[in-house]
């Protein structure tokens, strides 16, 4: 799987699991948000790897900041 496909899969998982969590029964919502948090953290890691391997020349700091905020928000929802 190429890095482009991997980041698309992880990024779509964030959105899909957030949506599913918002409409899940009590008890299941946390599991969906936890999965979304893991996928958002995976997107960050993929960007870090792509940068380290020079597959991309830079990562937009605003995008990185938004990912950090998404992970932090999802962390709070899982507690």
PDB file of N, CA, C and O in Angstrom:
ATOM      1  N   UNK A   1       0.856  -1.179   0.000  1.00  0.00           N
ATOM      2  CA  UNK A   1       0.000   0.000   0.000  1.00  0.00           C
ATOM      3  C   UNK A   1       0.899   1.239   0.000  1.00  0.00           C
ATOM      4  O   UNK A   1       1.816   1.347   0.814  1.00  0.00           O
ATOM      5  N   UNK A   2       0.634   2.156  -0.903  1.00  0.00           N
ATOM      6  CA  UNK A   2       1.448   3.371  -0.961  1.00  0.00           C
ATOM      7  C   UNK A   2       1.028   4.334   0.154  1.00  0.00           C
ATOM      8  O   UNK A   2      -0.066   4.234   0.710  1.00  0.00           O
ATOM      9  N   UNK A   3       1.914   5.247   0.453  1.00  0.00           N
ATOM     10  CA  UNK A   3       1.675   6.168   1.567  1.00  0.00           C
ATOM     11  C   UNK A   3       0.442   7.041   1.311  1.00  0.00           C
ATOM     12  O   UNK A   3      -0.264   7.409   2.250  1.00  0.00           O
ATOM     13  N   UNK A   4       0.189   7.366   0.062  1.00  0.00           N
ATOM     14  CA  UNK A   4      -0.994   8.170  -0.279  1.00  0.00           C
ATOM     15  C   UNK A   4      -2.270   7.410   0.090  1.00  0.00           C
ATOM     16  O   UNK A   4      -3.193   7.985   0.667  1.00  0.00           O
ATOM     17  N   UNK A   5      -2.320   6.131  -0.241  1.00  0.00           N
ATOM     18  CA  UNK A   5      -3.491   5.321   0.098  1.00  0.00           C
ATOM     19  C   UNK A   5      -3.642   5.170   1.608  1.00  0.00           C
ATOM     20  O   UNK A   5      -4.751   5.200   2.141  1.00  0.00           O
ATOM     21  N   UNK A   6      -2.527   5.012   2.274  1.00  0.00           N
ATOM     22  CA  UNK A   6      -2.571   4.825   3.729  1.00  0.00           C
ATOM     23  C   UNK A   6      -3.103   6.063   4.441  1.00  0.00           C
ATOM     24  O   UNK A   6      -3.908   5.954   5.365  1.00  0.00           O
ATOM     25  N   UNK A   7      -2.653   7.237   4.013  1.00  0.00           N
ATOM     26  CA  UNK A   7      -3.122   8.458   4.662  1.00  0.00           C
ATOM     27  C   UNK A   7      -4.597   8.704   4.343  1.00  0.00           C
ATOM     28  O   UNK A   7      -5.337   9.197   5.194  1.00  0.00           O
ATOM     29  N   UNK A   8      -5.022   8.373   3.145  1.00  0.00           N
ATOM     30  CA  UNK A   8      -6.446   8.520   2.803  1.00  0.00           C
ATOM     31  C   UNK A   8      -7.311   7.598   3.653  1.00  0.00           C
ATOM     32  O   UNK A   8      -8.374   7.998   4.130  1.00  0.00           O
ATOM     33  N   UNK A   9      -6.855   6.369   3.840  1.00  0.00           N
ATOM     34  CA  UNK A   9      -7.610   5.411   4.644  1.00  0.00           C
ATOM     35  C   UNK A   9      -7.698   5.876   6.095  1.00  0.00           C
ATOM     36  O   UNK A   9      -8.770   5.839   6.698  1.00  0.00           O
ATOM     37  N   UNK A  10      -6.572   6.311   6.654  1.00  0.00           N
ATOM     38  CA  UNK A  10      -6.562   6.760   8.052  1.00  0.00           C
ATOM     39  C   UNK A  10      -7.396   8.028   8.233  1.00  0.00           C
ATOM     40  O   UNK A  10      -8.154   8.143   9.195  1.00  0.00           O
ATOM     41  N   UNK A  11      -7.254   8.978   7.308  1.00  0.00           N
ATOM     42  CA  UNK A  11      -8.010  10.232   7.422  1.00  0.00           C
ATOM     43  C   UNK A  11      -9.512   9.993   7.290  1.00  0.00           C
ATOM     44  O   UNK A  11     -10.301  10.610   8.006  1.00  0.00           O
ATOM     45  N   UNK A  12      -9.908   9.113   6.391  1.00  0.00           N
ATOM     46  CA  UNK A  12     -11.343   8.838   6.252  1.00  0.00           C
ATOM     47  C   UNK A  12     -11.868   8.102   7.484  1.00  0.00           C
ATOM     48  O   UNK A  12     -13.028   8.272   7.858  1.00  0.00           O
ATOM     49  N   UNK A  13     -11.031   7.294   8.111  1.00  0.00           N
ATOM     50  CA  UNK A  13     -11.429   6.586   9.326  1.00  0.00           C
ATOM     51  C   UNK A  13     -11.738   7.557  10.458  1.00  0.00           C
ATOM     52  O   UNK A  13     -12.648   7.313  11.251  1.00  0.00           O
ATOM     53  N   UNK A  14     -10.992   8.657  10.542  1.00  0.00           N
ATOM     54  CA  UNK A  14     -11.253   9.668  11.573  1.00  0.00           C
ATOM     55  C   UNK A  14     -12.675  10.195  11.418  1.00  0.00           C
ATOM     56  O   UNK A  14     -13.452  10.191  12.373  1.00  0.00           O
ATOM     57  N   UNK A  15     -13.004  10.641  10.235  1.00  0.00           N
ATOM     58  CA  UNK A  15     -14.320  11.210   9.975  1.00  0.00           C
ATOM     59  C   UNK A  15     -15.435  10.193  10.165  1.00  0.00           C
ATOM     60  O   UNK A  15     -16.440  10.487  10.812  1.00  0.00           O
ATOM     61  N   UNK A  16     -15.267   9.013   9.612  1.00  0.00           N
ATOM     62  CA  UNK A  16     -16.316   7.995   9.688  1.00  0.00           C
ATOM     63  C   UNK A  16     -16.566   7.544  11.123  1.00  0.00           C
ATOM     64  O   UNK A  16     -17.718   7.372  11.522  1.00  0.00           O
ATOM     65  N   UNK A  17     -15.505   7.350  11.902  1.00  0.00           N
ATOM     66  CA  UNK A  17     -15.678   6.905  13.281  1.00  0.00           C
ATOM     67  C   UNK A  17     -16.227   8.007  14.177  1.00  0.00           C
ATOM     68  O   UNK A  17     -16.965   7.719  15.120  1.00  0.00           O
ATOM     69  N   UNK A  18     -15.884   9.263  13.903  1.00  0.00           N
ATOM     70  CA  UNK A  18     -16.491  10.370  14.661  1.00  0.00           C
ATOM     71  C   UNK A  18     -17.990  10.412  14.413  1.00  0.00           C
ATOM     72  O   UNK A  18     -18.776  10.567  15.348  1.00  0.00           O
ATOM     73  N   UNK A  19     -18.380  10.277  13.174  1.00  0.00           N
ATOM     74  CA  UNK A  19     -19.799  10.292  12.834  1.00  0.00           C
ATOM     75  C   UNK A  19     -20.519   9.114  13.469  1.00  0.00           C
ATOM     76  O   UNK A  19     -21.607   9.269  14.023  1.00  0.00           O
ATOM     77  N   UNK A  20     -19.920   7.949  13.391  1.00  0.00           N
ATOM     78  CA  UNK A  20     -20.533   6.768  13.986  1.00  0.00           C
ATOM     79  C   UNK A  20     -20.639   6.921  15.506  1.00  0.00           C
ATOM     80  O   UNK A  20     -21.647   6.540  16.102  1.00  0.00           O
ATOM     81  N   UNK A  21     -19.604   7.475  16.127  1.00  0.00           N
ATOM     82  CA  UNK A  21     -19.615   7.684  17.569  1.00  0.00           C
ATOM     83  C   UNK A  21     -20.715   8.636  18.005  1.00  0.00           C
ATOM     84  O   UNK A  21     -21.330   8.456  19.056  1.00  0.00           O
ATOM     85  N   UNK A  22     -20.951   9.641  17.194  1.00  0.00           N
ATOM     86  CA  UNK A  22     -21.972  10.632  17.536  1.00  0.00           C
ATOM     87  C   UNK A  22     -23.378  10.034  17.556  1.00  0.00           C
ATOM     88  O   UNK A  22     -24.268  10.568  18.218  1.00  0.00           O
ATOM     89  N   UNK A  23     -23.581   8.947  16.849  1.00  0.00           N
ATOM     90  CA  UNK A  23     -24.911   8.346  16.764  1.00  0.00           C
ATOM     91  C   UNK A  23     -24.962   6.927  17.324  1.00  0.00           C
ATOM     92  O   UNK A  23     -25.916   6.190  17.076  1.00  0.00           O
ATOM     93  N   UNK A  24     -23.935   6.549  18.076  1.00  0.00           N
ATOM     94  CA  UNK A  24     -23.902   5.218  18.678  1.00  0.00           C
ATOM     95  C   UNK A  24     -24.659   5.192  19.995  1.00  0.00           C
ATOM     96  O   UNK A  24     -24.898   6.228  20.617  1.00  0.00           O
ATOM     97  N   UNK A  25     -25.023   4.014  20.398  1.00  0.00           N
ATOM     98  CA  UNK A  25     -25.642   3.821  21.701  1.00  0.00           C
ATOM     99  C   UNK A  25     -24.596   4.063  22.783  1.00  0.00           C
ATOM    100  O   UNK A  25     -23.396   3.918  22.550  1.00  0.00           O
ATOM    101  N   UNK A  26     -25.067   4.428  23.958  1.00  0.00           N
ATOM    102  CA  UNK A  26     -24.150   4.643  25.077  1.00  0.00           C
ATOM    103  C   UNK A  26     -23.284   3.404  25.255  1.00  0.00           C
ATOM    104  O   UNK A  26     -23.761   2.273  25.153  1.00  0.00           O
ATOM    105  N   UNK A  27     -22.026   3.633  25.520  1.00  0.00           N
ATOM    106  CA  UNK A  27     -21.100   2.528  25.702  1.00  0.00           C
ATOM    107  C   UNK A  27     -20.307   2.235  24.440  1.00  0.00           C
ATOM    108  O   UNK A  27     -19.136   1.862  24.512  1.00  0.00           O
ATOM    109  N   UNK A  28     -20.940   2.401  23.288  1.00  0.00           N
ATOM    110  CA  UNK A  28     -20.247   2.140  22.026  1.00  0.00           C
ATOM    111  C   UNK A  28     -19.615   3.409  21.460  1.00  0.00           C
ATOM    112  O   UNK A  28     -18.689   3.338  20.653  1.00  0.00           O
ATOM    113  N   UNK A  29     -20.110   4.557  21.879  1.00  0.00           N
ATOM    114  CA  UNK A  29     -19.593   5.807  21.332  1.00  0.00           C
ATOM    115  C   UNK A  29     -18.117   5.986  21.678  1.00  0.00           C
ATOM    116  O   UNK A  29     -17.331   6.419  20.834  1.00  0.00           O
ATOM    117  N   UNK A  30     -17.740   5.661  22.898  1.00  0.00           N
ATOM    118  CA  UNK A  30     -16.332   5.815  23.289  1.00  0.00           C
ATOM    119  C   UNK A  30     -15.417   4.959  22.432  1.00  0.00           C
ATOM    120  O   UNK A  30     -14.322   5.390  22.072  1.00  0.00           O
ATOM    121  N   UNK A  31     -15.845   3.775  22.109  1.00  0.00           N
ATOM    122  CA  UNK A  31     -15.030   2.897  21.266  1.00  0.00           C
ATOM    123  C   UNK A  31     -14.808   3.518  19.890  1.00  0.00           C
ATOM    124  O   UNK A  31     -13.703   3.455  19.351  1.00  0.00           O
ATOM    125  N   UNK A  32     -15.857   4.120  19.318  1.00  0.00           N
ATOM    126  CA  UNK A  32     -15.719   4.752  17.996  1.00  0.00           C
ATOM    127  C   UNK A  32     -14.780   5.957  18.074  1.00  0.00           C
ATOM    128  O   UNK A  32     -13.944   6.158  17.193  1.00  0.00           O
ATOM    129  N   UNK A  33     -14.926   6.766  19.150  1.00  0.00           N
ATOM    130  CA  UNK A  33     -14.057   7.935  19.297  1.00  0.00           C
ATOM    131  C   UNK A  33     -12.613   7.511  19.544  1.00  0.00           C
ATOM    132  O   UNK A  33     -11.678   8.179  19.101  1.00  0.00           O
ATOM    133  N   UNK A  34     -12.439   6.409  20.246  1.00  0.00           N
ATOM    134  CA  UNK A  34     -11.081   5.913  20.489  1.00  0.00           C
ATOM    135  C   UNK A  34     -10.445   5.474  19.174  1.00  0.00           C
ATOM    136  O   UNK A  34      -9.269   5.739  18.924  1.00  0.00           O
ATOM    137  N   UNK A  35     -11.230   4.805  18.341  1.00  0.00           N
ATOM    138  CA  UNK A  35     -10.731   4.401  17.022  1.00  0.00           C
ATOM    139  C   UNK A  35     -10.395   5.626  16.179  1.00  0.00           C
ATOM    140  O   UNK A  35      -9.369   5.653  15.499  1.00  0.00           O
ATOM    141  N   UNK A  36     -11.258   6.638  16.222  1.00  0.00           N
ATOM    142  CA  UNK A  36     -11.005   7.881  15.475  1.00  0.00           C
ATOM    143  C   UNK A  36      -9.726   8.544  15.968  1.00  0.00           C
ATOM    144  O   UNK A  36      -8.937   9.047  15.168  1.00  0.00           O
ATOM    145  N   UNK A  37      -9.517   8.548  17.291  1.00  0.00           N
ATOM    146  CA  UNK A  37      -8.307   9.148  17.853  1.00  0.00           C
ATOM    147  C   UNK A  37      -7.063   8.409  17.357  1.00  0.00           C
ATOM    148  O   UNK A  37      -6.069   9.034  16.987  1.00  0.00           O
ATOM    149  N   UNK A  38      -7.127   7.091  17.353  1.00  0.00           N
ATOM    150  CA  UNK A  38      -6.002   6.306  16.850  1.00  0.00           C
ATOM    151  C   UNK A  38      -5.715   6.590  15.385  1.00  0.00           C
ATOM    152  O   UNK A  38      -4.556   6.658  14.977  1.00  0.00           O
ATOM    153  N   UNK A  39      -6.752   6.752  14.604  1.00  0.00           N
ATOM    154  CA  UNK A  39      -6.563   7.057  13.179  1.00  0.00           C
ATOM    155  C   UNK A  39      -5.983   8.451  12.977  1.00  0.00           C
ATOM    156  O   UNK A  39      -5.149   8.649  12.094  1.00  0.00           O
ATOM    157  N   UNK A  40      -6.411   9.416  13.778  1.00  0.00           N
ATOM    158  CA  UNK A  40      -5.847  10.769  13.677  1.00  0.00           C
ATOM    159  C   UNK A  40      -4.373  10.756  14.060  1.00  0.00           C
ATOM    160  O   UNK A  40      -3.556  11.426  13.430  1.00  0.00           O
ATOM    161  N   UNK A  41      -4.042   9.997  15.085  1.00  0.00           N
ATOM    162  CA  UNK A  41      -2.633   9.870  15.471  1.00  0.00           C
ATOM    163  C   UNK A  41      -1.838   9.166  14.364  1.00  0.00           C
ATOM    164  O   UNK A  41      -0.668   9.478  14.142  1.00  0.00           O
ATOM    165  N   UNK A  42      -2.474   8.222  13.677  1.00  0.00           N
ATOM    166  CA  UNK A  42      -1.826   7.543  12.558  1.00  0.00           C
ATOM    167  C   UNK A  42      -1.546   8.525  11.413  1.00  0.00           C
ATOM    168  O   UNK A  42      -0.484   8.469  10.794  1.00  0.00           O
ATOM    169  N   UNK A  43      -2.490   9.414  11.137  1.00  0.00           N
ATOM    170  CA  UNK A  43      -2.269  10.421  10.089  1.00  0.00           C
ATOM    171  C   UNK A  43      -1.040  11.262  10.439  1.00  0.00           C
ATOM    172  O   UNK A  43      -0.199  11.521   9.579  1.00  0.00           O
ATOM    173  N   UNK A  44      -0.937  11.689  11.704  1.00  0.00           N
ATOM    174  CA  UNK A  44       0.234  12.468  12.140  1.00  0.00           C
ATOM    175  C   UNK A  44       1.514  11.679  11.920  1.00  0.00           C
ATOM    176  O   UNK A  44       2.503  12.216  11.422  1.00  0.00           O
ATOM    177  N   UNK A  45       1.495  10.403  12.293  1.00  0.00           N
ATOM    178  CA  UNK A  45       2.684   9.566  12.148  1.00  0.00           C
ATOM    179  C   UNK A  45       3.058   9.375  10.679  1.00  0.00           C
ATOM    180  O   UNK A  45       4.239   9.395  10.331  1.00  0.00           O
ATOM    181  N   UNK A  46       2.069   9.193   9.827  1.00  0.00           N
ATOM    182  CA  UNK A  46       2.340   9.036   8.392  1.00  0.00           C
ATOM    183  C   UNK A  46       3.003  10.298   7.849  1.00  0.00           C
ATOM    184  O   UNK A  46       3.953  10.220   7.070  1.00  0.00           O
ATOM    185  N   UNK A  47       2.501  11.457   8.261  1.00  0.00           N
ATOM    186  CA  UNK A  47       3.115  12.715   7.814  1.00  0.00           C
ATOM    187  C   UNK A  47       4.559  12.821   8.301  1.00  0.00           C
ATOM    188  O   UNK A  47       5.435  13.274   7.564  1.00  0.00           O
ATOM    189  N   UNK A  48       4.804  12.403   9.546  1.00  0.00           N
ATOM    190  CA  UNK A  48       6.167  12.425  10.091  1.00  0.00           C
ATOM    191  C   UNK A  48       7.100  11.502   9.310  1.00  0.00           C
ATOM    192  O   UNK A  48       8.237  11.863   9.009  1.00  0.00           O
ATOM    193  N   UNK A  49       6.606  10.311   8.987  1.00  0.00           N
ATOM    194  CA  UNK A  49       7.404   9.347   8.222  1.00  0.00           C
ATOM    195  C   UNK A  49       7.664   9.872   6.817  1.00  0.00           C
ATOM    196  O   UNK A  49       8.784   9.785   6.314  1.00  0.00           O
ATOM    197  N   UNK A  50       6.633  10.416   6.186  1.00  0.00           N
ATOM    198  CA  UNK A  50       6.798  10.960   4.836  1.00  0.00           C
ATOM    199  C   UNK A  50       7.836  12.080   4.824  1.00  0.00           C
ATOM    200  O   UNK A  50       8.630  12.188   3.889  1.00  0.00           O
ATOM    201  N   UNK A  51       7.826  12.899   5.852  1.00  0.00           N
ATOM    202  CA  UNK A  51       8.805  13.982   5.963  1.00  0.00           C
ATOM    203  C   UNK A  51      10.198  13.417   6.208  1.00  0.00           C
ATOM    204  O   UNK A  51      11.162  13.856   5.582  1.00  0.00           O
ATOM    205  N   UNK A  52      10.311  12.458   7.102  1.00  0.00           N
ATOM    206  CA  UNK A  52      11.612  11.867   7.432  1.00  0.00           C
ATOM    207  C   UNK A  52      12.235  11.161   6.230  1.00  0.00           C
ATOM    208  O   UNK A  52      13.448  11.225   6.033  1.00  0.00           O
ATOM    209  N   UNK A  53      11.415  10.492   5.431  1.00  0.00           N
ATOM    210  CA  UNK A  53      11.907   9.784   4.255  1.00  0.00           C
ATOM    211  C   UNK A  53      11.963  10.676   3.019  1.00  0.00           C
ATOM    212  O   UNK A  53      12.240  10.209   1.914  1.00  0.00           O
ATOM    213  N   UNK A  54      11.700  11.956   3.218  1.00  0.00           N
ATOM    214  CA  UNK A  54      11.728  12.953   2.147  1.00  0.00           C
ATOM    215  C   UNK A  54      10.773  12.618   1.003  1.00  0.00           C
ATOM    216  O   UNK A  54      11.061  12.871  -0.167  1.00  0.00           O
ATOM    217  N   UNK A  55       9.625  12.040   1.374  1.00  0.00           N
ATOM    218  CA  UNK A  55       8.577  11.786   0.384  1.00  0.00           C
ATOM    219  C   UNK A  55       7.760  13.048   0.144  1.00  0.00           C
ATOM    220  O   UNK A  55       7.108  13.195  -0.889  1.00  0.00           O
ATOM    221  N   UNK A  56       7.807  13.955   1.116  1.00  0.00           N
ATOM    222  CA  UNK A  56       7.223  15.287   0.992  1.00  0.00           C
ATOM    223  C   UNK A  56       8.284  16.278   1.450  1.00  0.00           C
ATOM    224  O   UNK A  56       9.157  15.939   2.249  1.00  0.00           O
ATOM    225  N   UNK A  57       8.205  17.491   0.945  1.00  0.00           N
ATOM    226  CA  UNK A  57       9.221  18.485   1.314  1.00  0.00           C
ATOM    227  C   UNK A  57       8.871  19.220   2.605  1.00  0.00           C
ATOM    228  O   UNK A  57       9.756  19.733   3.290  1.00  0.00           O
ATOM    229  N   UNK A  58       7.582  19.272   2.937  1.00  0.00           N
ATOM    230  CA  UNK A  58       7.169  19.936   4.174  1.00  0.00           C
ATOM    231  C   UNK A  58       5.755  19.495   4.529  1.00  0.00           C
ATOM    232  O   UNK A  58       5.025  18.940   3.708  1.00  0.00           O
ATOM    233  N   UNK A  59       5.395  19.763   5.782  1.00  0.00           N
ATOM    234  CA  UNK A  59       4.041  19.516   6.258  1.00  0.00           C
ATOM    235  C   UNK A  59       3.511  20.851   6.761  1.00  0.00           C
ATOM    236  O   UNK A  59       4.163  21.531   7.554  1.00  0.00           O
ATOM    237  N   UNK A  60       2.339  21.214   6.300  1.00  0.00           N
ATOM    238  CA  UNK A  60       1.727  22.481   6.697  1.00  0.00           C
ATOM    239  C   UNK A  60       1.561  22.520   8.216  1.00  0.00           C
ATOM    240  O   UNK A  60       0.875  21.667   8.780  1.00  0.00           O
ATOM    241  N   UNK A  61       2.179  23.497   8.888  1.00  0.00           N
ATOM    242  CA  UNK A  61       2.057  23.582  10.352  1.00  0.00           C
ATOM    243  C   UNK A  61       0.605  23.716  10.820  1.00  0.00           C
ATOM    244  O   UNK A  61       0.255  23.218  11.890  1.00  0.00           O
ATOM    245  N   UNK A  62      -0.231  24.373  10.040  1.00  0.00           N
ATOM    246  CA  UNK A  62      -1.641  24.510  10.389  1.00  0.00           C
ATOM    247  C   UNK A  62      -2.337  23.151  10.370  1.00  0.00           C
ATOM    248  O   UNK A  62      -3.154  22.860  11.243  1.00  0.00           O
ATOM    249  N   UNK A  63      -2.023  22.336   9.398  1.00  0.00           N
ATOM    250  CA  UNK A  63      -2.599  20.993   9.322  1.00  0.00           C
ATOM    251  C   UNK A  63      -2.142  20.164  10.514  1.00  0.00           C
ATOM    252  O   UNK A  63      -2.938  19.438  11.110  1.00  0.00           O
ATOM    253  N   UNK A  64      -0.878  20.268  10.860  1.00  0.00           N
ATOM    254  CA  UNK A  64      -0.342  19.533  12.010  1.00  0.00           C
ATOM    255  C   UNK A  64      -1.027  19.997  13.304  1.00  0.00           C
ATOM    256  O   UNK A  64      -1.369  19.180  14.159  1.00  0.00           O
ATOM    257  N   UNK A  65      -1.220  21.300  13.434  1.00  0.00           N
ATOM    258  CA  UNK A  65      -1.890  21.854  14.620  1.00  0.00           C
ATOM    259  C   UNK A  65      -3.326  21.357  14.710  1.00  0.00           C
ATOM    260  O   UNK A  65      -3.799  21.016  15.794  1.00  0.00           O
ATOM    261  N   UNK A  66      -4.012  21.315  13.590  1.00  0.00           N
ATOM    262  CA  UNK A  66      -5.399  20.830  13.581  1.00  0.00           C
ATOM    263  C   UNK A  66      -5.476  19.362  13.978  1.00  0.00           C
ATOM    264  O   UNK A  66      -6.380  18.957  14.708  1.00  0.00           O
ATOM    265  N   UNK A  67      -4.525  18.566  13.495  1.00  0.00           N
ATOM    266  CA  UNK A  67      -4.492  17.156  13.885  1.00  0.00           C
ATOM    267  C   UNK A  67      -4.266  17.014  15.385  1.00  0.00           C
ATOM    268  O   UNK A  67      -4.896  16.178  16.033  1.00  0.00           O
ATOM    269  N   UNK A  68      -3.371  17.826  15.936  1.00  0.00           N
ATOM    270  CA  UNK A  68      -3.127  17.797  17.384  1.00  0.00           C
ATOM    271  C   UNK A  68      -4.408  18.115  18.154  1.00  0.00           C
ATOM    272  O   UNK A  68      -4.707  17.474  19.161  1.00  0.00           O
ATOM    273  N   UNK A  69      -5.161  19.104  17.677  1.00  0.00           N
ATOM    274  CA  UNK A  69      -6.406  19.489  18.347  1.00  0.00           C
ATOM    275  C   UNK A  69      -7.466  18.399  18.215  1.00  0.00           C
ATOM    276  O   UNK A  69      -8.227  18.159  19.153  1.00  0.00           O
ATOM    277  N   UNK A  70      -7.522  17.748  17.078  1.00  0.00           N
ATOM    278  CA  UNK A  70      -8.467  16.649  16.884  1.00  0.00           C
ATOM    279  C   UNK A  70      -8.146  15.505  17.843  1.00  0.00           C
ATOM    280  O   UNK A  70      -9.042  14.960  18.487  1.00  0.00           O
ATOM    281  N   UNK A  71      -6.872  15.145  17.934  1.00  0.00           N
ATOM    282  CA  UNK A  71      -6.467  14.063  18.839  1.00  0.00           C
ATOM    283  C   UNK A  71      -6.800  14.441  20.281  1.00  0.00           C
ATOM    284  O   UNK A  71      -7.312  13.609  21.030  1.00  0.00           O
ATOM    285  N   UNK A  72      -6.518  15.683  20.679  1.00  0.00           N
ATOM    286  CA  UNK A  72      -6.797  16.128  22.053  1.00  0.00           C
ATOM    287  C   UNK A  72      -8.294  16.108  22.356  1.00  0.00           C
ATOM    288  O   UNK A  72      -8.706  15.695  23.439  1.00  0.00           O
ATOM    289  N   UNK A  73      -9.099  16.553  21.403  1.00  0.00           N
ATOM    290  CA  UNK A  73     -10.549  16.544  21.604  1.00  0.00           C
ATOM    291  C   UNK A  73     -11.068  15.123  21.738  1.00  0.00           C
ATOM    292  O   UNK A  73     -11.876  14.834  22.620  1.00  0.00           O
ATOM    293  N   UNK A  74     -10.611  14.242  20.871  1.00  0.00           N
ATOM    294  CA  UNK A  74     -11.046  12.846  20.927  1.00  0.00           C
ATOM    295  C   UNK A  74     -10.570  12.175  22.205  1.00  0.00           C
ATOM    296  O   UNK A  74     -11.267  11.320  22.751  1.00  0.00           O
ATOM    297  N   UNK A  75      -9.398  12.549  22.684  1.00  0.00           N
ATOM    298  CA  UNK A  75      -8.897  12.009  23.948  1.00  0.00           C
ATOM    299  C   UNK A  75      -9.857  12.361  25.082  1.00  0.00           C
ATOM    300  O   UNK A  75     -10.201  11.514  25.906  1.00  0.00           O
ATOM    301  N   UNK A  76     -10.282  13.617  25.111  1.00  0.00           N
ATOM    302  CA  UNK A  76     -11.229  14.048  26.151  1.00  0.00           C
ATOM    303  C   UNK A  76     -12.559  13.292  26.039  1.00  0.00           C
ATOM    304  O   UNK A  76     -13.165  12.951  27.055  1.00  0.00           O
ATOM    305  N   UNK A  77     -13.006  13.035  24.828  1.00  0.00           N
ATOM    306  CA  UNK A  77     -14.267  12.310  24.645  1.00  0.00           C
ATOM    307  C   UNK A  77     -14.171  10.849  25.100  1.00  0.00           C
ATOM    308  O   UNK A  77     -15.177  10.253  25.483  1.00  0.00           O
ATOM    309  N   UNK A  78     -12.983  10.283  25.058  1.00  0.00           N
ATOM    310  CA  UNK A  78     -12.822   8.875  25.450  1.00  0.00           C
ATOM    311  C   UNK A  78     -12.702   8.717  26.957  1.00  0.00           C
ATOM    312  O   UNK A  78     -12.708   7.590  27.452  1.00  0.00           O
ATOM    313  N   UNK A  79     -12.595   9.804  27.697  1.00  0.00           N
ATOM    314  CA  UNK A  79     -12.425   9.719  29.170  1.00  0.00           C
ATOM    315  C   UNK A  79     -13.720   9.861  29.877  1.00  0.00           C
ATOM    316  O   UNK A  79     -13.761   9.814  31.106  1.00  0.00           O
TER     317      UNK A  79
END
